[in-house]
Amino acid sequence: MSAYRKILVAVDSSNAANRGLREAIRLAKEESAQLFILHVVNEFYAFATPEAGAAAVDIVPTLRESGRKILARAEAAAAKERV
């Protein structure tokens, strides 16, 4: 029996997250485990009070789109390794 059946890895495009993704892919492949890839958009900062009276801009859609791209790259990396 495998040590891992399901593996969850968080990604944010940082070097540390990229290393974690590579390790998670390796483990999932080696253990025939399911790989779940997660990216979290922290919307709190999108609504923080702007400095110097600048007009508030809703950046949540931009953050979400960026997250989708990060997830797509991570998914492509896993698919390349057939995970």
Secondary structure by P-SEA (a helix, b strand, c coil): cccccbbbbbbcccaaaaaaaaaaaaaaaaacbbbbbbbbbcccccccccccccccccaaaaaaaaaaaaaaaaaaaaaaacc
